[in-house]
């Protein structure tokens, strides 16, 4: 299964994960320092939904933002 929305073709986005150390300034520390950055991927929130597609009912992987916008007619 590819992690892609079938309506809007939303796929994984690249991003970073930061490793931090130290107490933050607003709680009385000297500030948090970044020790390392690691590449990671942010995946879309896909749900498997029954979709009414021109009279035929089938299952599709659709992101939650498309469901909330009303782009899907559920069966």
PyMOL commands that set and color helices and strands:
alter all, ss='L'
color gray80, all
select helices_A, chain A and resi 25-27+64-69
alter helices_A, ss='H'
color red, helices_A
select strands_A, chain A and resi 13-21+33-42+46-53+56-63
alter strands_A, ss='S'
color yellow, strands_A
deselect
rebuild
show_as cartoon
